Amino acid sequence: DQQVKQNSPSLSVQEGRISILNCDYTNSMFDYFLWYKKYPAEGPTFLISISSIKDKNEDGRFTVFLNKSAKHLSLHIVPSQPGDSAVYFCAASQDNDYKLSFGAGTTVTVRA
Amino acid sequence: DGGITQSPKYLFRKEGQNVTLSCEQNLNHDAMYWYRQDPGQGLRLIYYSQIVNDFQKGDIAEGYSVSREKKESFPLTVTSAQKNPTAFYLCASSIGGSTEAFFGQGTRLTVV
C-alpha cells in the first residue's frame, strides 16, 4: 500500500517558467517531508525538506508547501532551468523514524 | 571528500547465484539503508541499520540479507531466493531518523 503518491508521472515546462510538482500522502503520522532530485543511473540528491510545524520552506529557486489538513505537499521551482530536467521524488517519515516512504517520482522536462 | 561509495556500478550474475553489493560511507553517519528502484516505481526499502551490529527489515526484505559489522560498511547480499533480483540498488546513510538521507551512485544488477 503506497503511502506517498505522486500522481503526475511527467511534467513539461518552458525554461524560465514555474514548475509545480505535487505529492499526496495517506499516513497522518508523517511529519517530515523531503524532495529529492535524480538523474538517470545516479543516486538521488537531497533538495529540500519541511517539518509538519511549518507550512512553507524556501531555498533559492525551490519552495516546498505543506498542507497538513489536505495531506498534500508541493514543490515549486522558479524559474525552471534546463538543468532541472530530472526525476523528482517526494518522501516522508514519521517522527524520529528511520524509514522514508517514497513516491513513484515525477519526470520534469524543461524545454528551451 | 565525504560521501557514499557503492561498487560496482554494473553487475551481472547468473540466475541462482548469490551476489554481494558493497556500500561504504565516510560521513560518520550512524544509520545506513538499502533501497531498490524498479522502472516507474519509487524507492522501496529493503533493510536499514540504525547502529553497528543492528539492522531491521524494510518493506521488501525477502531474498536479501545484510550485515553491519563496521559503522562505515553495510553490504547487501542478494540471494538466490530473491525472485526478481534485476533492479537498480541504492545505498544511503543519515545522521539519524527524521533527517535527510544521502545516497550513493547506485548499482545496477542484472541477473541472466
gemmi code that builds the backbone of each chain (N, CA, C; Angstrom):
import gemmi

chains = {
    "A": [
        ("ASP", (0.844, -1.183, 0.000), (0.000, 0.000, 0.000), (0.894, 1.253, 0.000)),
        ("GLN", (0.820, 2.018, -1.089), (1.712, 3.153, -1.215), (1.180, 4.314, -0.397)),
        ("GLN", (1.971, 4.782, 0.545), (1.541, 5.846, 1.442), (1.887, 7.233, 0.915)),
        ("VAL", (2.768, 7.292, -0.062), (3.144, 8.566, -0.678), (2.892, 8.444, -2.171)),
        ("LYS", (2.110, 9.378, -2.702), (1.709, 9.262, -4.108), (2.038, 10.524, -4.880)),
        ("GLN", (2.656, 10.314, -6.031), (2.875, 11.394, -6.968), (2.090, 11.016, -8.215)),
        ("ASN", (0.959, 11.648, -8.397), (0.006, 11.217, -9.414), (0.346, 11.676, -10.821)),
        ("SER", (1.279, 12.593, -10.940), (1.690, 13.040, -12.276), (3.035, 12.415, -12.604)),
        ("PRO", (3.074, 11.455, -13.512), (4.353, 10.818, -13.835), (5.306, 11.733, -14.585)),
        ("SER", (4.769, 12.769, -15.258), (5.656, 13.633, -16.017), (5.109, 15.053, -16.052)),
        ("LEU", (6.048, 15.988, -16.299), (5.713, 17.405, -16.365), (6.669, 18.056, -17.353)),
        ("SER", (6.118, 18.821, -18.284), (6.935, 19.550, -19.245), (6.701, 21.039, -19.039)),
        ("VAL", (7.796, 21.805, -18.947), (7.661, 23.234, -18.663), (8.702, 23.996, -19.482)),
        ("GLN", (8.344, 25.210, -19.839), (9.268, 26.032, -20.614), (10.297, 26.670, -19.683)),
        ("GLU", (11.502, 26.782, -20.174), (12.570, 27.429, -19.420), (12.125, 28.809, -18.959)),
        ("GLY", (12.404, 29.105, -17.699), (12.045, 30.396, -17.138), (10.690, 30.423, -16.449)),
        ("ARG", (9.853, 29.406, -16.733), (8.534, 29.368, -16.109), (8.591, 28.576, -14.807)),
        ("ILE", (7.460, 28.518, -14.115), (7.389, 27.808, -12.843), (7.063, 26.322, -13.071)),
        ("SER", (7.747, 25.454, -12.332), (7.400, 24.026, -12.287), (6.727, 23.772, -10.946)),
        ("ILE", (5.597, 23.103, -10.970), (4.892, 22.752, -9.739), (4.704, 21.249, -9.709)),
        ("LEU", (5.306, 20.612, -8.703), (5.213, 19.170, -8.530), (4.375, 18.886, -7.300)),
        ("ASN", (3.491, 17.930, -7.410), (2.555, 17.628, -6.325), (2.791, 16.256, -5.725)),
        ("CYS", (2.426, 16.151, -4.456), (2.617, 14.901, -3.717), (1.508, 14.789, -2.678)),
        ("ASP", (0.879, 13.639, -2.581), (-0.141, 13.372, -1.575), (0.287, 12.205, -0.700)),
        ("TYR", (-0.131, 12.229, 0.557), (0.204, 11.133, 1.452), (-1.030, 10.705, 2.232)),
        ("THR", (-0.998, 9.462, 2.679), (-2.165, 8.922, 3.374), (-1.939, 8.732, 4.863)),
        ("ASN", (-0.697, 8.658, 5.289), (-0.376, 8.389, 6.690), (-0.358, 9.696, 7.478)),
        ("SER", (-1.321, 9.897, 8.347), (-1.409, 11.150, 9.099), (-0.298, 11.282, 10.139)),
        ("MET", (0.449, 10.198, 10.362), (1.561, 10.253, 11.306), (2.839, 10.824, 10.692)),
        ("PHE", (2.865, 10.963, 9.378), (4.042, 11.548, 8.736), (4.196, 12.991, 9.197)),
        ("ASP", (5.426, 13.356, 9.564), (5.624, 14.739, 9.983), (6.931, 15.335, 9.456)),
        ("TYR", (7.575, 14.633, 8.562), (8.806, 15.162, 7.971), (8.797, 14.773, 6.511)),
        ("PHE", (9.004, 15.765, 5.650), (8.830, 15.539, 4.214), (10.041, 16.072, 3.467)),
        ("LEU", (10.412, 15.355, 2.421), (11.610, 15.716, 1.671), (11.336, 15.613, 0.181)),
        ("TRP", (12.109, 16.356, -0.584), (12.141, 16.226, -2.040), (13.567, 15.888, -2.465)),
        ("TYR", (13.643, 14.917, -3.375), (14.917, 14.509, -3.939), (14.856, 14.669, -5.451)),
        ("LYS", (16.019, 14.910, -6.028), (16.165, 15.023, -7.478), (17.070, 13.886, -7.939)),
        ("LYS", (16.725, 13.274, -9.067), (17.515, 12.130, -9.520), (17.727, 12.175, -11.020)),
        ("TYR", (19.001, 12.052, -11.416), (19.341, 11.894, -12.836), (19.454, 10.397, -13.132)),
        ("PRO", (19.285, 10.002, -14.400), (19.377, 8.573, -14.758), (20.700, 7.951, -14.326)),
        ("ALA", (20.608, 6.736, -13.822), (21.779, 5.941, -13.423), (22.602, 6.605, -12.314)),
        ("GLU", (21.996, 7.514, -11.562), (22.674, 8.117, -10.417), (21.797, 7.989, -9.178)),
        ("GLY", (22.402, 8.220, -8.010), (21.609, 8.234, -6.796), (20.867, 9.543, -6.638)),
        ("PRO", (19.755, 9.549, -5.913), (19.014, 10.789, -5.660), (19.852, 11.759, -4.835)),
        ("THR", (19.638, 13.042, -5.062), (20.282, 14.065, -4.246), (19.210, 14.867, -3.522)),
        ("PHE", (19.474, 15.157, -2.285), (18.517, 15.873, -1.450), (18.343, 17.305, -1.945)),
        ("LEU", (17.086, 17.756, -2.014), (16.795, 19.114, -2.463), (16.366, 20.016, -1.312)),
        ("ILE", (15.277, 19.634, -0.665), (14.685, 20.494, 0.347), (13.769, 19.657, 1.223)),
        ("SER", (13.583, 20.082, 2.464), (12.696, 19.354, 3.371), (11.804, 20.322, 4.120)),
        ("ILE", (10.797, 19.756, 4.781), (9.900, 20.563, 5.605), (9.354, 19.689, 6.722)),
        ("SER", (9.265, 20.239, 7.898), (8.645, 19.510, 9.002), (7.206, 19.988, 9.158)),
        ("SER", (6.429, 19.206, 9.877), (4.993, 19.481, 9.935), (4.638, 20.724, 10.738)),
        ("ILE", (5.609, 21.290, 11.427), (5.313, 22.505, 12.191), (5.333, 23.747, 11.300)),
        ("LYS", (5.778, 23.556, 10.060), (5.828, 24.673, 9.117), (4.900, 24.379, 7.941)),
        ("ASP", (4.523, 25.429, 7.221), (3.735, 25.213, 6.011), (4.477, 25.641, 4.756)),
        ("LYS", (5.679, 26.163, 4.942), (6.457, 26.612, 3.783), (7.935, 26.607, 4.150)),
        ("ASN", (8.743, 26.189, 3.189), (10.190, 26.280, 3.352), (10.792, 26.630, 2.004)),
        ("GLU", (11.717, 27.565, 2.023), (12.262, 28.103, 0.773), (13.778, 27.976, 0.772)),
        ("ASP", (14.328, 27.613, -0.384), (15.770, 27.530, -0.537), (16.104, 27.890, -1.981)),
        ("GLY", (16.461, 29.148, -2.171), (16.791, 29.595, -3.517), (15.599, 29.515, -4.446)),
        ("ARG", (15.755, 28.776, -5.537), (14.661, 28.644, -6.508), (13.610, 27.617, -6.090)),
        ("PHE", (13.857, 26.915, -5.015), (12.978, 25.819, -4.599), (12.178, 26.203, -3.356)),
        ("THR", (10.862, 25.978, -3.415), (9.987, 26.213, -2.283), (9.072, 25.005, -2.122)),
        ("VAL", (8.971, 24.521, -0.894), (8.052, 23.422, -0.614), (6.921, 23.957, 0.264)),
        ("PHE", (5.696, 23.582, -0.106), (4.500, 23.967, 0.632), (3.857, 22.717, 1.207)),
        ("LEU", (3.409, 22.807, 2.454), (2.768, 21.673, 3.108), (1.377, 22.066, 3.574)),
        ("ASN", (0.393, 21.276, 3.188), (-0.992, 21.440, 3.645), (-1.369, 20.181, 4.411)),
        ("LYS", (-1.220, 20.235, 5.732), (-1.428, 19.039, 6.545), (-2.868, 18.561, 6.514)),
        ("SER", (-3.804, 19.479, 6.511), (-5.216, 19.074, 6.530), (-5.586, 18.315, 5.265)),
        ("ALA", (-4.954, 18.689, 4.166), (-5.221, 18.013, 2.894), (-4.257, 16.864, 2.647)),
        ("LYS", (-3.276, 16.692, 3.525), (-2.228, 15.686, 3.343), (-1.589, 15.853, 1.960)),
        ("HIS", (-1.158, 17.037, 1.699), (-0.641, 17.389, 0.382), (0.573, 18.302, 0.513)),
        ("LEU", (1.575, 18.031, -0.306), (2.683, 18.980, -0.386), (3.045, 19.196, -1.849)),
        ("SER", (3.686, 20.316, -2.076), (4.078, 20.648, -3.437), (5.467, 21.273, -3.440)),
        ("LEU", (6.132, 21.124, -4.553), (7.455, 21.721, -4.768), (7.343, 22.692, -5.940)),
        ("HIS", (7.751, 23.934, -5.705), (7.756, 24.940, -6.754), (9.204, 25.236, -7.142)),
        ("ILE", (9.462, 25.256, -8.420), (10.791, 25.591, -8.919), (10.636, 26.828, -9.808)),
        ("VAL", (11.244, 27.932, -9.368), (11.104, 29.186, -10.108), (12.443, 29.928, -10.143)),
        ("PRO", (12.957, 30.302, -11.314), (12.484, 29.883, -12.626), (13.067, 28.523, -12.994)),
        ("SER", (12.394, 27.780, -13.806), (12.890, 26.467, -14.225), (14.052, 26.650, -15.202)),
        ("GLN", (15.050, 25.762, -15.042), (16.246, 25.813, -15.881), (16.454, 24.454, -16.537)),
        ("PRO", (17.166, 24.395, -17.649), (17.376, 23.105, -18.326), (17.988, 22.043, -17.420)),
        ("GLY", (18.870, 22.462, -16.518), (19.489, 21.512, -15.591), (18.518, 20.934, -14.577)),
        ("ASP", (17.305, 21.475, -14.511), (16.302, 20.937, -13.602), (15.625, 19.700, -14.184)),
        ("SER", (15.884, 19.398, -15.432), (15.289, 18.210, -16.052), (15.817, 16.958, -15.353)),
        ("ALA", (14.930, 16.250, -14.679), (15.305, 15.093, -13.848), (14.025, 14.458, -13.329)),
        ("VAL", (14.188, 13.397, -12.557), (13.052, 12.803, -11.839), (13.064, 13.336, -10.414)),
        ("TYR", (11.920, 13.754, -9.937), (11.785, 14.300, -8.593), (10.946, 13.356, -7.744)),
        ("PHE", (11.504, 12.988, -6.592), (10.811, 12.098, -5.666), (10.406, 12.857, -4.411)),
        ("CYS", (9.206, 12.609, -3.991), (8.702, 13.081, -2.716), (8.891, 11.946, -1.715)),
        ("ALA", (9.260, 12.275, -0.469), (9.447, 11.249, 0.555), (8.921, 11.759, 1.888)),
        ("ALA", (8.574, 10.832, 2.772), (8.010, 11.219, 4.062), (8.402, 10.221, 5.143)),
        ("SER", (8.441, 10.708, 6.385), (8.704, 9.813, 7.511), (7.958, 10.299, 8.750)),
        ("GLN", (7.847, 9.386, 9.710), (7.245, 9.745, 10.995), (8.331, 10.258, 11.931)),
        ("ASP", (7.930, 10.853, 13.016), (8.863, 11.440, 13.963), (9.931, 10.458, 14.398)),
        ("ASN", (11.203, 10.816, 14.137), (12.359, 10.016, 14.517), (12.371, 8.600, 13.944)),
        ("ASP", (11.507, 8.362, 12.968), (11.517, 7.068, 12.294), (12.628, 7.078, 11.252)),
        ("TYR", (13.345, 5.998, 11.146), (14.433, 5.937, 10.191), (13.960, 5.611, 8.783)),
        ("LYS", (12.751, 5.180, 8.662), (12.259, 4.735, 7.369), (11.640, 5.887, 6.590)),
        ("LEU", (12.089, 6.046, 5.341), (11.493, 7.007, 4.435), (10.593, 6.274, 3.452)),
        ("SER", (9.397, 6.790, 3.234), (8.497, 6.262, 2.203), (8.544, 7.204, 1.014)),
        ("PHE", (8.784, 6.630, -0.166), (8.947, 7.436, -1.375), (7.747, 7.317, -2.296)),
        ("GLY", (7.480, 8.402, -3.021), (6.534, 8.353, -4.119), (7.201, 7.760, -5.347)),
        ("ALA", (6.413, 7.590, -6.413), (6.917, 6.953, -7.631), (7.739, 7.891, -8.499)),
        ("GLY", (7.697, 9.183, -8.204), (8.508, 10.136, -8.944), (7.753, 10.848, -10.050)),
        ("THR", (8.196, 12.071, -10.348), (7.683, 12.855, -11.468), (8.863, 13.267, -12.337)),
        ("THR", (8.787, 12.944, -13.616), (9.860, 13.312, -14.545), (9.592, 14.712, -15.082)),
        ("VAL", (10.514, 15.621, -14.800), (10.372, 17.010, -15.258), (11.270, 17.222, -16.469)),
        ("THR", (10.694, 17.804, -17.494), (11.452, 18.174, -18.691), (11.308, 19.673, -18.880)),
        ("VAL", (12.445, 20.358, -18.892), (12.430, 21.805, -19.094), (12.815, 22.087, -20.545)),
        ("ARG", (11.912, 22.704, -21.294), (12.110, 22.986, -22.726), (12.764, 24.354, -22.892)),
        ("ALA", (13.700, 24.393, -23.812), (14.384, 25.683, -24.083), (13.464, 26.656, -24.826)),
    ],
    "B": [
        ("ASP", (37.029, 13.592, -0.050), (35.651, 14.096, 0.030), (34.781, 13.086, 0.748)),
        ("GLY", (33.833, 13.602, 1.577), (32.921, 12.701, 2.244), (31.839, 12.242, 1.311)),
        ("GLY", (31.411, 10.996, 1.504), (30.337, 10.517, 0.663), (30.086, 9.043, 0.855)),
        ("ILE", (29.263, 8.532, -0.041), (28.887, 7.118, -0.019), (29.348, 6.483, -1.324)),
        ("THR", (30.027, 5.384, -1.205), (30.563, 4.706, -2.378), (29.924, 3.345, -2.522)),
        ("GLN", (29.324, 3.129, -3.672), (28.763, 1.821, -3.993), (29.598, 1.205, -5.114)),
        ("SER", (29.838, -0.067, -4.965), (30.561, -0.748, -6.035), (30.055, -2.171, -6.189)),
        ("PRO", (30.091, -2.708, -7.422), (30.414, -1.986, -8.652), (29.211, -1.193, -9.149)),
        ("LYS", (29.381, -0.437, -10.207), (28.273, 0.336, -10.768), (27.332, -0.580, -11.558)),
        ("TYR", (27.909, -1.553, -12.249), (27.122, -2.536, -13.002), (27.565, -3.928, -12.585)),
        ("LEU", (26.611, -4.827, -12.453), (26.915, -6.182, -12.006), (26.008, -7.162, -12.739)),
        ("PHE", (26.625, -8.203, -13.269), (25.857, -9.239, -13.955), (26.085, -10.554, -13.230)),
        ("ARG", (25.012, -11.291, -13.034), (25.121, -12.580, -12.366), (24.190, -13.587, -13.024)),
        ("LYS", (24.547, -14.828, -12.910), (23.680, -15.884, -13.409), (22.601, -16.183, -12.384)),
        ("GLU", (21.457, -16.571, -12.881), (20.347, -16.925, -12.006), (20.781, -18.048, -11.058)),
        ("GLY", (20.384, -17.916, -9.797), (20.711, -18.943, -8.813), (21.957, -18.653, -8.005)),
        ("GLN", (22.698, -17.622, -8.393), (23.912, -17.267, -7.659), (23.613, -16.149, -6.667)),
        ("ASN", (24.263, -16.229, -5.515), (24.209, -15.109, -4.580), (25.192, -14.032, -5.050)),
        ("VAL", (24.873, -12.777, -4.738), (25.781, -11.689, -5.094), (25.748, -10.640, -3.983)),
        ("THR", (26.920, -10.063, -3.686), (27.012, -9.064, -2.615), (27.355, -7.709, -3.198)),
        ("LEU", (26.546, -6.710, -2.826), (26.768, -5.339, -3.250), (27.432, -4.578, -2.106)),
        ("SER", (28.433, -3.801, -2.467), (29.206, -3.091, -1.453), (28.685, -1.670, -1.254)),
        ("CYS", (28.737, -1.205, -0.001), (28.387, 0.176, 0.320), (29.282, 0.646, 1.462)),
        ("GLU", (30.006, 1.718, 1.227), (30.894, 2.287, 2.231), (30.610, 3.777, 2.353)),
        ("GLN", (30.623, 4.291, 3.602), (30.427, 5.728, 3.794), (31.472, 6.263, 4.763)),
        ("ASN", (31.892, 7.501, 4.518), (32.846, 8.156, 5.412), (32.260, 9.450, 5.956)),
        ("LEU", (30.947, 9.460, 6.113), (30.244, 10.624, 6.640), (30.053, 10.540, 8.152)),
        ("ASN", (30.499, 9.448, 8.735), (30.330, 9.206, 10.169), (28.849, 9.130, 10.565)),
        ("HIS", (28.021, 8.663, 9.637), (26.597, 8.510, 9.915), (26.320, 7.205, 10.641)),
        ("ASP", (25.410, 7.267, 11.598), (25.048, 6.041, 12.320), (24.138, 5.135, 11.486)),
        ("ALA", (23.221, 5.740, 10.735), (22.206, 4.955, 10.030), (22.579, 4.715, 8.573)),
        ("MET", (22.296, 3.513, 8.107), (22.507, 3.165, 6.703), (21.311, 2.379, 6.189)),
        ("TYR", (21.109, 2.465, 4.864), (19.903, 1.920, 4.252), (20.227, 1.275, 2.902)),
        ("TRP", (19.382, 0.326, 2.514), (19.376, -0.192, 1.160), (17.973, -0.048, 0.586)),
        ("TYR", (17.938, 0.567, -0.605), (16.693, 0.724, -1.340), (16.830, 0.040, -2.698)),
        ("ARG", (15.689, -0.266, -3.242), (15.635, -0.840, -4.593), (14.716, 0.039, -5.432)),
        ("GLN", (15.146, 0.316, -6.682), (14.289, 1.063, -7.590), (14.007, 0.230, -8.830)),
        ("ASP", (12.734, 0.128, -9.168), (12.314, -0.530, -10.399), (11.676, 0.517, -11.307)),
        ("PRO", (11.676, 0.276, -12.606), (11.136, 1.279, -13.551), (9.718, 1.702, -13.180)),
        ("GLY", (9.489, 3.013, -13.142), (8.155, 3.546, -12.877), (7.720, 3.460, -11.425)),
        ("GLN", (8.644, 3.037, -10.571), (8.292, 2.935, -9.157), (9.218, 3.798, -8.311)),
        ("GLY", (8.748, 4.093, -7.131), (9.597, 4.810, -6.197), (10.623, 3.888, -5.573)),
        ("LEU", (11.372, 4.427, -4.649), (12.382, 3.629, -3.949), (11.693, 2.821, -2.845)),
        ("ARG", (12.027, 1.553, -2.796), (11.457, 0.689, -1.756), (12.553, 0.211, -0.819)),
        ("LEU", (12.268, 0.275, 0.465), (13.271, -0.016, 1.483), (13.446, -1.515, 1.666)),
        ("ILE", (14.695, -1.975, 1.581), (14.998, -3.399, 1.738), (15.387, -3.686, 3.190)),
        ("TYR", (16.427, -3.042, 3.661), (16.910, -3.174, 5.033), (17.455, -1.819, 5.477)),
        ("TYR", (17.491, -1.623, 6.790), (18.159, -0.466, 7.323), (18.820, -0.801, 8.645)),
        ("SER", (19.807, 0.006, 8.999), (20.567, -0.210, 10.227), (20.709, 1.135, 10.932)),
        ("GLN", (20.311, 1.151, 12.179), (20.400, 2.394, 12.940), (21.764, 2.543, 13.621)),
        ("ILE", (22.421, 1.387, 13.834), (23.679, 1.412, 14.563), (24.441, 0.129, 14.249)),
        ("VAL", (25.725, 0.135, 14.519), (26.550, -1.045, 14.253), (25.986, -2.269, 14.963)),
        ("ASN", (26.072, -3.410, 14.264), (25.631, -4.712, 14.789), (24.124, -4.799, 15.005)),
        ("ASP", (23.389, -3.920, 14.361), (21.929, -3.962, 14.442), (21.340, -3.585, 13.094)),
        ("PHE", (20.295, -4.299, 12.659), (19.614, -3.944, 11.426), (18.181, -4.467, 11.477)),
        ("GLN", (17.319, -3.838, 10.693), (15.905, -4.193, 10.649), (15.450, -4.382, 9.208)),
        ("LYS", (14.454, -5.238, 9.045), (13.872, -5.442, 7.727), (13.067, -4.216, 7.311)),
        ("GLY", (13.144, -3.931, 6.020), (12.300, -2.903, 5.457), (11.046, -3.524, 4.865)),
        ("ASP", (10.516, -2.921, 3.816), (9.257, -3.372, 3.232), (9.403, -4.585, 2.316)),
        ("ILE", (10.609, -4.806, 1.775), (10.776, -5.889, 0.805), (12.057, -6.679, 1.103)),
        ("ALA", (12.199, -7.165, 2.319), (13.441, -7.811, 2.752), (13.606, -9.258, 2.257)),
        ("GLU", (12.542, -9.869, 1.816), (12.618, -11.287, 1.437), (13.600, -11.510, 0.296)),
        ("GLY", (14.524, -12.463, 0.506), (15.504, -12.778, -0.521), (16.782, -11.959, -0.415)),
        ("TYR", (16.872, -11.122, 0.609), (18.057, -10.296, 0.837), (18.609, -10.540, 2.237)),
        ("SER", (19.912, -10.256, 2.407), (20.493, -10.273, 3.741), (21.541, -9.159, 3.825)),
        ("VAL", (21.782, -8.693, 5.060), (22.748, -7.625, 5.278), (23.578, -7.933, 6.511)),
        ("SER", (24.640, -7.150, 6.687), (25.425, -7.185, 7.918), (25.888, -5.763, 8.193)),
        ("ARG", (26.149, -5.493, 9.467), (26.668, -4.156, 9.819), (27.722, -4.342, 10.914)),
        ("GLU", (28.871, -4.828, 10.504), (29.961, -5.100, 11.442), (30.810, -3.870, 11.711)),
        ("LYS", (30.774, -2.919, 10.778), (31.510, -1.670, 10.940), (30.585, -0.497, 10.650)),
        ("LYS", (30.839, 0.615, 11.255), (29.991, 1.798, 11.060), (30.001, 2.232, 9.602)),
        ("GLU", (31.149, 2.063, 8.935), (31.315, 2.583, 7.589), (30.725, 1.693, 6.506)),
        ("SER", (30.397, 0.451, 6.830), (30.086, -0.521, 5.789), (28.746, -1.207, 6.025)),
        ("PHE", (27.992, -1.400, 4.941), (26.671, -2.034, 5.055), (26.431, -2.840, 3.769)),
        ("PRO", (27.077, -3.989, 3.619), (26.926, -4.776, 2.390), (25.565, -5.473, 2.314)),
        ("LEU", (25.074, -5.594, 1.105), (23.794, -6.248, 0.834), (24.031, -7.483, -0.020)),
        ("THR", (23.520, -8.624, 0.440), (23.605, -9.848, -0.347), (22.244, -10.147, -0.955)),
        ("VAL", (22.230, -10.289, -2.270), (21.029, -10.686, -2.985), (21.121, -12.201, -3.155)),
        ("THR", (20.244, -12.916, -2.509), (20.347, -14.374, -2.531), (19.542, -14.961, -3.684)),
        ("SER", (19.730, -16.236, -3.898), (19.010, -16.927, -4.965), (17.515, -17.019, -4.656)),
        ("ALA", (17.131, -16.721, -3.421), (15.714, -16.748, -3.045), (14.955, -15.513, -3.519)),
        ("GLN", (15.683, -14.489, -3.932), (15.031, -13.278, -4.420), (14.520, -13.555, -5.829)),
        ("LYS", (13.208, -13.448, -6.029), (12.597, -13.893, -7.284), (12.834, -12.953, -8.452)),
        ("ASN", (12.936, -11.691, -8.198), (13.152, -10.713, -9.275), (14.311, -9.801, -8.905)),
        ("PRO", (15.547, -10.290, -8.942), (16.670, -9.504, -8.434), (17.145, -8.396, -9.368)),
        ("THR", (16.808, -8.443, -10.626), (17.272, -7.410, -11.560), (16.638, -6.083, -11.202)),
        ("ALA", (17.475, -5.095, -10.834), (16.981, -3.794, -10.390), (18.165, -2.860, -10.187)),
        ("PHE", (17.839, -1.622, -9.845), (18.831, -0.612, -9.502), (18.829, -0.502, -7.978)),
        ("TYR", (19.982, -0.750, -7.352), (20.071, -0.775, -5.890), (20.798, 0.461, -5.393)),
        ("LEU", (20.196, 1.092, -4.402), (20.738, 2.328, -3.845), (21.012, 2.178, -2.361)),
        ("CYS", (22.200, 2.589, -1.962), (22.581, 2.616, -0.562), (22.525, 4.067, -0.081)),
        ("ALA", (22.161, 4.273, 1.153), (22.078, 5.623, 1.697), (22.520, 5.618, 3.154)),
        ("SER", (22.803, 6.809, 3.671), (23.115, 6.941, 5.091), (22.525, 8.241, 5.607)),
        ("SER", (22.334, 8.304, 6.915), (21.825, 9.515, 7.535), (22.349, 9.604, 8.959)),
        ("ILE", (22.266, 10.811, 9.516), (22.698, 11.008, 10.901), (21.786, 10.229, 11.842)),
        ("GLY", (20.472, 10.296, 11.547), (19.521, 9.595, 12.375), (18.158, 9.617, 11.730)),
        ("GLY", (17.113, 9.442, 12.544), (15.772, 9.500, 11.997), (15.352, 10.936, 11.726)),
        ("SER", (14.350, 11.082, 10.861), (13.815, 12.404, 10.501), (14.893, 13.377, 10.050)),
        ("THR", (15.874, 12.868, 9.338), (16.903, 13.709, 8.718), (17.076, 13.238, 7.285)),
        ("GLU", (17.678, 14.101, 6.484), (17.836, 13.703, 5.090), (18.849, 12.591, 4.957)),
        ("ALA", (18.556, 11.686, 4.033), (19.468, 10.595, 3.726), (20.294, 10.984, 2.504)),
        ("PHE", (21.566, 10.584, 2.524), (22.474, 10.838, 1.412), (22.696, 9.522, 0.687)),
        ("PHE", (22.591, 9.569, -0.631), (22.618, 8.351, -1.426), (23.934, 8.173, -2.171)),
        ("GLY", (24.276, 6.905, -2.396), (25.363, 6.559, -3.286), (24.894, 6.619, -4.728)),
        ("GLN", (25.791, 6.273, -5.653), (25.501, 6.363, -7.086), (24.724, 5.169, -7.609)),
        ("GLY", (24.578, 4.152, -6.802), (23.756, 3.023, -7.204), (24.526, 1.911, -7.887)),
        ("THR", (23.978, 0.707, -7.814), (24.490, -0.461, -8.529), (23.342, -1.048, -9.328)),
        ("ARG", (23.574, -1.201, -10.625), (22.556, -1.858, -11.457), (22.906, -3.328, -11.558)),
        ("LEU", (22.046, -4.152, -11.004), (22.242, -5.599, -11.011), (21.362, -6.214, -12.080)),
        ("THR", (21.974, -7.003, -12.919), (21.230, -7.736, -13.940), (21.496, -9.216, -13.764)),
        ("VAL", (20.432, -9.959, -13.576), (20.555, -11.413, -13.420), (20.050, -12.077, -14.689)),
        ("VAL", (20.902, -12.909, -15.277), (20.540, -13.543, -16.554), (20.423, -15.058, -16.387)),
    ],
}
model = gemmi.Model(1)
for chain_id, residues in chains.items():
    chain = gemmi.Chain(chain_id)
    for i, (resn, *xyz) in enumerate(residues, 1):
        res = gemmi.Residue()
        res.name, res.seqid = resn, gemmi.SeqId(i, " ")
        for name, pos in zip(("N", "CA", "C"), xyz):
            atom = gemmi.Atom()
            atom.name, atom.element = name, gemmi.Element(name[0])
            atom.pos, atom.b_iso = gemmi.Position(*pos), 0.0
            res.add_atom(atom)
        chain.add_residue(res)
    model.add_chain(chain)
structure = gemmi.Structure()
structure.add_model(model)
structure.setup_entities()
